[in-house]
Amino acid sequence: MLEYRSFVYLSDVLRFKGQVVRKYVDQDGENCLDLETSIVNQRGDNVMPGKATVALPSKQTGVSPLDRRLLAHV
């Protein structure tokens, strides 16, 4: 989820930031991260705050979340 809170102009300098707020294994056994994101302009305004959940590959199983989803549709 991302919110556009302010206009971003052609000459703006933007800094993309993210912070991990939670690490866990979900009900499907996938390793997940919850992130808080922000896009800050040169004036220090957070013009696009957001949140994201990312599923990561597992070293133990050797299967990535993408592979698991692709195999489910074959």
Secondary structure as GFF3:
##gff-version 3
##sequence-region A 1 74
A	DSSP	beta_strand	14	25	.	.	.	ID=ss1
A	DSSP	beta_strand	31	41	.	.	.	ID=ss2
A	DSSP	beta_strand	50	56	.	.	.	ID=ss3
A	DSSP	alpha_helix	65	72	.	.	.	ID=ss4
###
